[in-house]
Amino acid sequence: MENCLLSSLKSSCVGPWLNASKKPLCRKAEEYTRFIQEYEDLIGTTNASRCNLRCPRRCQSVRFRPILETNNIGNSENMPSAWINFYFPSMEVEVLEEQWSYDILEMLGELGGSLGIMLGFSLLSIYDLLEVALFNIRSCRKKRVLPNH
C-alpha cells in the first residue's frame, strides 16, 4: 500500500516509516511538516481508495499524528534537556475484522439449492402442462366417440 501511495506523493522527502522509498528522509521541520500534510491529504483522497483496490491491506497498522512543539524548558541554557510527550485524542481502539461471507462449499450449496428449486418447479410445470394436454386429448376423443352411439 505504501508503494502505491508513494508513487502519488510529490514531496521531495519522506517520513522514517516509509524507509522502502527511494526518496531521502525529511531532515528539516518545514520539509517534514509539508510531507505530513501531503501524506494525510493523500490518504483521505480517492487516490488512496484506488490504492486500496489495487493493493492488499496490511493486517495491522498504527497511525500516529506527530505535532511539533518547541518550548523553553527551565531557565538554564547550559542544562540540555529533552521531553517527549504522547497525547492520544481518544482511548478508543477501532478493531476491524474481515470474514468471508461465503466459502466455496457454501456458495456451491446455495447455487445447487437454487438450481434444484428452479428445476423442480420447471419439472412440475412440464408435468402439469402434459396432464392438461392429455386431459384435453381424452375429452376430445370421448366427445367424438359419444355422438356415434
N, C-alpha and C positions, 0 to 999 in steps of 0.2 A: 504494500500500500504506500509506504514511504517513497519508493522509487517512482511510483505513478504521480504522487504529489510533487516530488522534487522536479520532475520534468515540467511542471506548470509554474514553479517558482521563478521569479525574475530577480530575486535578491542575489547579490554577489557573494554572500556568505551564508552559512547555515549554523544551526544550534548544535551543541555537542551530542544530542541524542540522534542526530542524523549523520553518524560517522561513516556510513556507507557512501555518502555523497562525494563527488569529486571536487566539490566547492570547498574553499577553506572555511575554517571556523570563524565566527564573528569575534573580533578582538576588541572593538570599541563599543561602548554602551549605546551610542547612536545607531550603529550598524545592527546591533543585537535587537534594539527596540523596533527598528524598521522591519527586521526579519520576523520578529514575533507577530507584529501587526499583520504583515502579509500572510504569514502562515495561518493565523487564526481566521483571516478573511477567506483564505483559500479553502480551509476545512468547512466553512459554512456555505460555500457556493456550490453550484451544480457541478463544477469540476471534481469536487470530492465525491459527489454522487456517482459520476461516471467512473471514477476510480474504484468505488465500492463495487460497481457492477463487473468491472474487468478483473479486479484483484481480489484474492481471498482475504477475509478479515483476520486479524490476529486473534488468537484465542484469548488473550488477556492484554489489556492496555491500561496505562495510568497516565492521566493528563494533568500536568501541573501548569499553573499560570504564574510565571515569576513577575514580581513587581520590584523594581529597583528603587531604593530609597537611600539617601545619604543623610546621616545625622552626625552631629558633633557629639561624641560620647566623652564625657569627662572634661576636665579643664586643662589637662596636661597634654602638650604636644609631644612630649618625649615618651609617653607611655602608649605604645601601639596596642590597639585592641580591635577586635572584630566581633560582630554579633550576627548570628543567623536566626531569624525568626520565621517560623512557618505559620501562616494563617490559613485556615480552611474555611471557606464560605459556608459550608454545611457539613454536619457529621453524617449525613445520609450517604449511603452507598447504593449505587444503581447496579443491579445484577440482571443481566440479560441471558436467558438460556434459549438456545435454538434446538428444536427437535424436529425430526422428520414427521410430517403428518401421515404419511403412508410409507410403508416399506414395500418391497416388490411383491411379497406374498399377499398383503392386504389389498394392493392395487389389483392384482390378478383375481383375487376373490370377489372384489366389488365388480370388476368388469364381467367376470363369469356369471355372477348372480344377476346382473342387469341383462346380459345377453340371454340367460336362461329364462328370465321372466318374459322378455320380448318374444323369444322363440316359442315359449309356452303359449302366450296369447295368440301368436300367429298360427300355431297348430290348432288351437281351439277355434279360431276364426275360420280356418280352412275346413275343419270338421263341421262346424255349423253351416257353412255355405254348401258343403256336399250334402248334408242332411236335408236342408231346404230344397236343394235341386232334386234329390231323389224323391222327396215327398211330392213335389210338383209333377215329376215324371209319372209317379204311381197314380196320382189323382187324375192326370190326363188320360192314362191308359184305362182306368176304371170308367171314366166318362165315355170313352169310345166303346167300351165293352157293354155298358148298360143300355144304350139306345137300341142295340141289335136284338135284344131279348124281347 
